Amino acid sequence: MNIQKSFEHNQDGAIYLVPTPIGNLEDITYRALNILKEATVIAAEDTRNTKKLLNHFDIHTPLTSYHEYTKKEKIEHLINQAQNGALIAVVSDAGMPAISDPGVAIVEAALEQHVKVIVLPGANAALTALVGSGLATDQFYFYGFLPRKKKEKLNALNNLKQIPATLIFYESPFRIKDTLEVLQEVFGKRKVTLARELTKRFEEYIRGSIDEVVSWVKEEDLKGEFVIVVEGA
């Protein structure tokens, strides 16, 4: 059992999960900026990307890389720093750390070592797309990225077919057409919304039946990351 009182003994070290903008830099919160300034170090999925954000807001906190390929070697070091009083800010490339992101591993490790994990609220593509989709928001199921191979993708979607909740997926522009065709095969004529380039200049929502959206993507040169929101059973 683990009971955390996040703001008692403020001299203790902690792991802060700090959401960063998914496109529009104005979406960052004052609290997130303060934590990024006060942190001992910022653990970033892509230090080059995070450096642009820090430069924009004139923040000079040291950066270290923390991504899928370095997490094993970095976690122990970061946890040790926090145990010795350091404030570790963990950021994703964009949005909420630990959602389809290696940040989840450092949360698990920190809690095992009784290091405080403090999560800041902020930008998240899945919820933004859901609310803008026009589909039901009272129940939703976030899946993230589907498998790349068609057989595995079909298996995953068939397992989700009877869920009454609205379904949310992430997809790249390189696989969106193939993924929509598999969605059409499994889910038939359900309603779907594509949300593209959320909060950015070319933000776009495409709403309709799966058949309509599949026809639309065949005629388009697709760019930017997508969130797919699908009507539940």
PyMOL commands that set and color helices and strands:
alter all, ss='L'
color gray80, all
select helices_A, chain A and resi 25-27+30-38+47-56+71-83+103-112+125-133+150-160+176-187+210-218
alter helices_A, ss='H'
color red, helices_A
select strands_A, chain A and resi 14-17+41-44+63-65+87-91+116-119+140-145+166-171+191-196+204-209+226-230
alter strands_A, ss='S'
color yellow, strands_A
deselect
rebuild
show_as cartoon
